[in-house]
Amino acid sequence: MKALLVAGGRVIDPANKLDAPADVLVLDGEIAVVGPDARRKIPAGVVTEELDARGKVVCPGLIDLHVHLREPGQSAKETLATGTKAAARGGFTSIVCMPNTSPSIDNAGQVALVREKAVRDAVVNVYVTGAITKGIAGEELAPIGSLKGAGVVAITDDGHCVQNNELMRRALEYAKMFDLPIMDHCQDYPLVTDGVMHEGYWSTVLGLRGWPSAGEDAIVARNILLAELTGAHVHCQHLGTAGSVRLLREAKSRGVPISGEACCHHFTLTDAAIAGSEKFWVADGKAIFGYGDGGYARPTWPAYDTNFKMNPPLRSAADREAILEALADGTLEILASDHAPHCNYEKEVEFDYAPFGITGLENELALALMQLYHAKRLGLAAVIEKYTVAPAKLLRLKKGTLSPGADADITVFDPDREWVFERKDTASKSQNNPFYGWTLKGRASATVVGGRIVWRE
């Protein structure tokens, strides 16, 4: 028998409404005891490894349900090995990979391939999603039953959006039969056309093609109507507009089976970042984002920096505030990264031609803590819940808790640790991230998966 004692920390387990000083004892990869007497429960003669968590928070292993690992077919950008190492550094014990690979994960064979490779290469738990449509082309349904049988936890055409409403309705009906949630990338192609950034003041100033907020809102409204019609659960990915959260809030108040997530870049930055005009500062020890004076500024960057190009795009200050309000009032239940690695040479082109997407696994916890906890919008337990209980509930995962008998997936982090996010320290294979050089507050100290320490600072 192997034992691990995580000692001296503040244990926060939202699933069990626990927030108290305690030790956590792990035996053979499972949570055995959580409490001040955990050390006394170590069986005689068992060799025990001890993880010092004094001054730290100990919580259930964090889950990121929106990650691009790029395998199969795009391993120059990321692999299961490098992506999961980045996840571990960020404090994540479980990640959910998207199916827009090459070829796409739209059949049972591709699911098996990724799951087998994860067993061999991954250092954290990897869950797989399958495509809604064959080839993520939006024309013909993928074999949803076979995907469920192969072990997917949800279906999505992420990176693309099913435009045919009748086809999306049938997808929802089939997904409900197999008890699978559908996660949808909300983008109306005729409205968005070839936009590359938020349509507004800054797109006009910079001379870049605009992407109207209505291009997201229209699909969120469509999804609400179809969820209400079919009774199937739709999860709206990486929402970024005030209109979307307004629609979501109203639908949820009526009991429609709909949910949404937010990504750290959308509630931290605005479209002004693309002009090099975004302001970030810290005053009186509190992290503040937005417009104003005081404290110390974030690093500067030039206009048209393609590391600020993402899908959906950075929106206005009013949209950012709406996302923060939706996170605070529970309209948006889940936090995620949309970790989207690209090779350097792909991003080192004109803004119009660069691919959408940024990495995020290693810095998202800090940004969430700064914008939500340190800014006093949410308590620490509420932030943790959006990374544990909520994604586990949506995807029916037996994760997100420190209950005795649960898998010993544990995150240890210091919410007050200030650190500089350096490019040279990243574990990801790609470095398309706009937050390098930023002073962040809050950092993972150790990541435990199945009772084994897979990363420690």
Legacy VTK file of the C-alpha trace (Angstrom):
# vtk DataFile Version 3.0
C-alpha trace
ASCII
DATASET POLYDATA
POINTS 457 float
0.000 0.000 0.000
1.231 3.495 -0.885
0.272 6.566 1.079
0.483 10.315 0.528
-0.238 12.870 3.241
-1.032 16.406 2.109
-0.394 18.190 5.376
-1.096 21.547 6.937
-3.223 23.181 4.238
-6.549 24.969 4.111
-8.832 22.379 2.550
-11.610 23.792 0.370
-13.963 21.179 -1.070
-17.100 22.841 -2.484
-18.725 19.461 -3.170
-18.787 18.790 0.579
-19.056 22.434 1.685
-15.754 22.097 3.520
-13.427 25.025 4.192
-11.141 24.361 7.140
-7.548 23.552 8.108
-7.053 19.823 7.562
-4.746 17.107 6.317
-5.638 14.838 3.408
-4.577 11.199 3.516
-4.365 9.256 0.272
-4.137 5.470 0.221
-3.610 3.538 -2.991
-4.722 6.416 -5.195
-7.943 7.196 -3.342
-8.938 9.781 -0.772
-8.960 7.997 2.599
-9.304 10.672 5.272
-9.788 14.429 5.281
-9.434 16.059 8.673
-7.104 17.063 11.497
-6.654 13.413 12.503
-5.611 12.137 9.065
-2.012 11.534 10.124
-3.131 9.182 12.890
-5.072 7.092 10.368
-1.960 6.050 8.407
-1.786 2.244 8.602
1.172 0.825 10.502
4.218 0.036 8.396
3.060 2.000 5.357
5.714 4.150 3.702
4.214 7.614 3.423
5.223 10.505 1.213
4.378 13.895 2.692
3.454 17.037 0.775
3.801 20.204 2.838
0.792 22.431 2.143
1.243 24.945 4.969
0.030 28.375 3.877
-1.595 26.861 0.786
-5.079 25.904 -0.363
-5.790 22.214 -0.937
-8.763 21.471 -3.183
-10.129 18.783 -5.515
-8.128 18.504 -8.716
-9.053 21.272 -11.139
-10.824 20.355 -14.389
-10.519 22.234 -17.690
-13.235 21.093 -20.071
-12.025 23.037 -23.118
-8.513 22.154 -24.294
-6.964 21.597 -27.730
-4.202 18.978 -27.566
-3.771 18.893 -31.374
-3.278 15.133 -31.649
-3.748 13.406 -33.991
-2.227 15.250 -36.925
-0.979 18.559 -35.525
1.786 17.516 -33.156
4.020 20.416 -34.247
1.686 22.623 -32.173
1.092 20.400 -29.147
1.072 16.777 -28.065
-0.679 14.895 -25.305
2.645 14.803 -23.469
3.389 18.537 -23.652
-0.202 19.668 -23.246
-0.764 17.607 -20.126
2.526 18.811 -18.636
1.291 22.365 -19.137
-1.982 21.385 -17.469
-0.137 19.958 -14.471
1.909 23.158 -14.110
-1.336 25.102 -14.102
-2.829 22.934 -11.346
-5.162 20.902 -13.562
-5.597 17.191 -12.938
-8.205 16.567 -15.648
-8.613 18.104 -19.092
-11.121 17.547 -21.884
-9.698 17.582 -25.408
-11.582 18.937 -28.408
-12.134 16.908 -31.607
-11.033 19.424 -34.273
-7.815 17.565 -34.995
-6.531 16.185 -38.311
-8.309 13.873 -38.899
-11.126 14.952 -36.635
-12.277 12.758 -33.767
-15.550 11.751 -35.409
-15.498 7.962 -35.075
-14.795 5.297 -32.481
-11.361 4.485 -33.924
-10.094 8.026 -33.444
-11.436 8.095 -29.895
-9.593 4.859 -29.120
-6.395 6.247 -30.635
-6.427 9.343 -28.418
-7.373 7.410 -25.282
-4.600 4.870 -25.826
-2.047 7.607 -26.445
-3.214 9.404 -23.306
-2.574 6.284 -21.216
0.957 6.171 -22.599
1.925 9.862 -22.679
-0.333 11.986 -20.465
0.534 13.011 -16.914
-3.037 14.101 -16.076
-6.457 12.615 -16.840
-7.530 13.182 -20.443
-11.185 12.959 -21.451
-12.173 12.963 -25.106
-15.005 14.694 -26.939
-16.355 13.538 -30.281
-17.509 15.607 -33.228
-21.168 16.423 -33.827
-20.751 16.045 -37.589
-18.487 13.992 -39.814
-15.256 15.806 -40.487
-16.656 18.729 -38.461
-18.102 19.825 -41.793
-21.609 20.572 -40.493
-23.282 18.448 -43.166
-23.873 14.934 -41.809
-24.180 13.676 -38.243
-21.283 11.689 -36.833
-22.121 8.254 -35.336
-23.082 9.607 -31.920
-23.960 6.218 -30.421
-20.616 4.743 -31.469
-18.789 7.760 -30.062
-20.568 7.289 -26.731
-19.669 3.602 -26.755
-16.029 4.518 -27.397
-15.975 6.687 -24.285
-16.519 10.336 -25.263
-17.875 12.600 -22.518
-19.579 15.099 -24.867
-19.906 15.997 -28.525
-18.911 19.277 -30.136
-17.761 20.711 -33.442
-15.617 23.209 -31.537
-13.715 25.525 -33.819
-16.732 25.285 -36.097
-20.454 25.711 -35.592
-23.296 23.687 -37.101
-25.203 26.210 -39.201
-28.062 23.926 -40.271
-30.680 24.292 -37.538
-32.522 21.098 -38.498
-29.276 19.117 -38.321
-28.502 20.625 -34.919
-31.969 19.642 -33.708
-31.372 16.017 -34.739
-27.961 16.080 -33.059
-29.595 17.193 -29.821
-32.229 14.474 -30.051
-29.612 11.773 -30.595
-27.340 13.155 -27.877
-30.205 13.073 -25.397
-30.832 9.401 -26.229
-27.246 8.636 -25.247
-27.151 11.010 -22.256
-24.417 13.133 -23.834
-24.214 16.904 -23.453
-23.594 18.929 -26.589
-21.019 21.707 -26.348
-21.410 24.359 -29.027
-19.066 26.958 -30.477
-21.549 29.783 -31.065
-20.771 31.518 -34.372
-23.212 32.516 -37.088
-21.125 32.429 -40.271
-23.243 34.777 -42.434
-23.136 37.419 -39.684
-19.462 36.986 -38.826
-18.312 36.601 -42.467
-14.526 37.141 -42.510
-14.254 39.247 -39.346
-11.006 39.013 -37.402
-11.776 41.128 -34.300
-14.713 42.622 -32.430
-16.741 45.033 -34.548
-16.586 48.411 -32.874
-14.459 51.479 -32.307
-11.098 49.707 -32.367
-11.791 47.654 -35.500
-12.558 50.934 -37.270
-9.416 52.641 -35.955
-7.193 49.679 -36.855
-8.792 49.029 -40.229
-9.534 45.377 -39.423
-12.654 43.509 -40.479
-15.229 43.503 -37.695
-16.940 40.536 -36.041
-20.285 41.691 -34.597
-21.514 40.479 -31.216
-24.729 39.396 -32.953
-22.690 36.643 -34.616
-22.509 34.932 -31.218
-25.862 36.020 -29.830
-27.823 34.555 -32.749
-26.490 31.039 -32.166
-26.948 31.247 -28.402
-30.592 32.150 -29.055
-30.860 29.239 -31.525
-29.415 26.846 -28.952
-31.835 28.017 -26.277
-34.791 27.387 -28.583
-33.535 23.921 -29.561
-32.720 22.945 -25.967
-36.222 23.971 -24.979
-37.704 22.046 -27.897
-35.768 18.807 -27.402
-35.049 18.800 -23.672
-31.392 18.073 -24.428
-28.656 19.961 -22.588
-26.630 22.458 -24.615
-23.455 23.959 -23.209
-22.381 27.205 -24.898
-18.621 27.448 -25.105
-16.374 30.478 -24.425
-19.090 33.145 -24.296
-17.914 36.729 -24.645
-20.842 39.105 -25.237
-23.297 40.912 -23.008
-26.128 39.769 -25.271
-25.224 36.108 -24.863
-25.219 36.179 -21.078
-28.479 38.147 -21.053
-30.105 35.449 -23.198
-28.593 32.694 -21.083
-29.714 34.270 -17.807
-33.312 34.576 -18.984
-33.407 31.025 -20.362
-31.987 29.510 -17.189
-34.576 31.365 -15.108
-37.217 29.426 -17.063
-35.504 26.080 -16.497
-34.159 25.604 -20.029
-31.346 22.973 -20.016
-28.630 25.396 -21.127
-25.280 26.409 -19.625
-22.216 28.432 -20.494
-18.529 28.893 -19.782
-16.113 31.807 -19.728
-12.410 31.921 -20.569
-9.904 34.015 -18.639
-8.834 36.109 -21.631
-12.416 37.228 -22.292
-12.935 38.539 -18.755
-9.443 40.035 -18.492
-8.797 41.793 -21.809
-10.798 43.846 -24.290
-10.464 44.617 -27.983
-8.342 47.642 -27.000
-5.488 45.172 -26.452
-5.174 44.729 -30.214
-4.428 48.442 -30.469
-1.881 48.192 -27.636
-4.170 50.358 -25.492
-5.394 47.878 -22.849
-4.619 48.924 -19.269
-3.919 46.631 -16.338
-2.752 47.734 -12.938
-2.621 46.749 -9.283
-3.357 49.278 -6.548
-3.343 48.743 -2.788
-2.602 45.070 -3.271
-5.759 44.509 -5.304
-5.763 43.407 -8.903
-7.774 45.722 -11.125
-8.318 45.515 -14.868
-9.747 48.245 -17.025
-9.180 51.940 -17.524
-7.673 54.316 -14.988
-4.473 55.408 -13.249
-2.346 54.145 -10.377
-0.335 51.083 -9.362
1.994 49.484 -11.869
1.225 48.840 -15.513
1.276 45.595 -17.447
4.013 45.077 -20.044
3.555 47.002 -23.259
3.034 45.393 -26.633
2.619 46.705 -30.168
-0.644 47.107 -32.006
-1.745 44.216 -34.238
-0.106 41.615 -31.955
-1.570 38.324 -33.227
-1.393 36.791 -29.755
-4.547 38.795 -29.073
-6.375 37.183 -31.990
-8.783 34.534 -30.793
-12.149 32.996 -31.592
-14.460 34.366 -30.308
-12.617 37.690 -30.298
-11.861 39.985 -27.396
-14.888 42.213 -26.928
-15.632 45.664 -25.502
-15.213 46.786 -21.887
-19.009 46.547 -21.457
-18.960 42.938 -22.670
-16.102 42.106 -20.307
-18.041 43.555 -17.385
-21.118 41.527 -18.393
-19.064 38.314 -18.368
-17.692 39.127 -14.917
-21.214 39.831 -13.631
-22.445 36.545 -15.121
-19.659 34.644 -13.371
-20.467 36.378 -10.097
-24.227 35.681 -10.209
-23.879 32.090 -11.464
-25.225 32.578 -14.958
-21.871 31.237 -16.189
-21.050 28.213 -14.041
-17.784 27.044 -15.570
-14.299 28.436 -16.174
-12.079 27.090 -18.946
-9.012 28.026 -20.993
-9.776 27.175 -24.636
-6.046 26.320 -24.719
-5.298 26.608 -28.455
-1.586 26.213 -29.287
-0.104 27.292 -32.635
3.430 27.276 -34.005
5.332 30.568 -33.752
5.649 30.913 -37.520
1.871 30.653 -37.904
1.333 33.657 -35.642
4.225 35.697 -37.063
2.205 37.001 -40.005
-0.188 39.868 -40.680
-3.136 39.992 -38.275
-5.624 39.058 -41.001
-3.804 35.821 -41.821
-2.828 34.563 -38.362
-4.821 31.647 -36.916
-7.214 32.273 -34.044
-6.282 31.065 -30.577
-3.946 31.330 -27.589
-2.572 28.969 -24.959
-3.908 29.275 -21.432
-3.482 26.241 -19.191
-0.574 27.652 -17.199
-1.951 31.116 -16.447
-5.736 30.726 -16.287
-5.940 29.942 -12.556
-4.025 33.120 -11.681
-6.192 35.300 -13.931
-9.370 33.786 -12.512
-8.162 34.416 -8.965
-7.157 37.989 -9.794
-10.359 38.931 -11.572
-12.798 37.064 -9.343
-11.288 36.385 -5.911
-8.789 39.196 -5.373
-11.180 41.680 -6.978
-13.788 40.495 -4.422
-16.345 39.370 -6.967
-16.406 35.770 -5.693
-15.176 33.859 -2.680
-12.390 31.330 -3.049
-14.739 28.345 -2.755
-16.956 29.735 -5.517
-13.993 30.089 -7.893
-12.876 26.529 -7.129
-16.415 25.246 -7.717
-16.325 26.578 -11.300
-13.216 24.453 -11.935
-14.383 21.302 -10.090
-17.998 20.588 -9.194
-19.567 22.386 -12.165
-17.575 20.769 -15.022
-17.746 17.361 -13.316
-21.535 17.646 -13.080
-21.943 18.737 -16.712
-19.848 15.877 -18.088
-20.899 13.245 -15.513
-17.302 12.792 -14.339
-16.531 11.093 -11.023
-14.199 13.937 -10.181
-14.250 17.297 -8.440
-14.470 16.102 -4.822
-12.292 15.065 -1.885
-14.900 12.630 -0.539
-13.468 9.400 0.914
-13.193 6.805 -1.846
-12.885 9.394 -4.616
-9.905 9.411 -6.958
-7.027 11.226 -5.273
-6.828 14.134 -7.728
-5.681 17.135 -5.715
-4.541 20.676 -6.490
-2.430 22.652 -4.040
-2.118 26.372 -4.757
-1.182 29.655 -3.132
-3.809 32.286 -3.979
-1.526 35.131 -2.880
1.679 34.099 -4.609
2.916 36.817 -6.977
4.994 35.604 -9.916
6.017 36.636 -13.395
4.757 34.415 -16.198
7.874 33.792 -18.284
8.002 32.346 -21.781
11.031 30.190 -20.912
9.139 28.383 -18.153
6.232 27.094 -20.222
5.727 23.361 -20.673
3.522 23.774 -23.727
5.045 23.148 -27.127
3.667 26.484 -28.350
4.091 29.996 -26.993
1.215 31.963 -28.495
0.212 33.610 -25.246
-0.409 37.327 -24.611
0.313 37.156 -20.878
4.053 36.492 -20.935
5.842 39.073 -18.820
2.772 39.817 -16.696
2.990 39.808 -12.923
0.221 37.440 -11.837
-1.189 36.645 -8.407
-2.040 33.059 -7.472
-0.156 29.947 -8.523
-0.355 26.169 -8.298
2.233 24.637 -5.960
1.631 20.956 -6.604
-0.601 18.739 -8.712
-1.580 15.235 -7.605
-3.219 12.747 -9.984
-4.391 9.392 -8.682
-2.349 9.857 -5.540
0.877 10.587 -7.427
2.573 13.982 -7.439
2.917 14.778 -11.150
4.208 18.324 -10.692
5.433 20.474 -7.816
6.979 23.890 -7.795
LINES 1 458
457 0 1 2 3 4 5 6 7 8 9 10 11 12 13 14 15 16 17 18 19 20 21 22 23 24 25 26 27 28 29 30 31 32 33 34 35 36 37 38 39 40 41 42 43 44 45 46 47 48 49 50 51 52 53 54 55 56 57 58 59 60 61 62 63 64 65 66 67 68 69 70 71 72 73 74 75 76 77 78 79 80 81 82 83 84 85 86 87 88 89 90 91 92 93 94 95 96 97 98 99 100 101 102 103 104 105 106 107 108 109 110 111 112 113 114 115 116 117 118 119 120 121 122 123 124 125 126 127 128 129 130 131 132 133 134 135 136 137 138 139 140 141 142 143 144 145 146 147 148 149 150 151 152 153 154 155 156 157 158 159 160 161 162 163 164 165 166 167 168 169 170 171 172 173 174 175 176 177 178 179 180 181 182 183 184 185 186 187 188 189 190 191 192 193 194 195 196 197 198 199 200 201 202 203 204 205 206 207 208 209 210 211 212 213 214 215 216 217 218 219 220 221 222 223 224 225 226 227 228 229 230 231 232 233 234 235 236 237 238 239 240 241 242 243 244 245 246 247 248 249 250 251 252 253 254 255 256 257 258 259 260 261 262 263 264 265 266 267 268 269 270 271 272 273 274 275 276 277 278 279 280 281 282 283 284 285 286 287 288 289 290 291 292 293 294 295 296 297 298 299 300 301 302 303 304 305 306 307 308 309 310 311 312 313 314 315 316 317 318 319 320 321 322 323 324 325 326 327 328 329 330 331 332 333 334 335 336 337 338 339 340 341 342 343 344 345 346 347 348 349 350 351 352 353 354 355 356 357 358 359 360 361 362 363 364 365 366 367 368 369 370 371 372 373 374 375 376 377 378 379 380 381 382 383 384 385 386 387 388 389 390 391 392 393 394 395 396 397 398 399 400 401 402 403 404 405 406 407 408 409 410 411 412 413 414 415 416 417 418 419 420 421 422 423 424 425 426 427 428 429 430 431 432 433 434 435 436 437 438 439 440 441 442 443 444 445 446 447 448 449 450 451 452 453 454 455 456
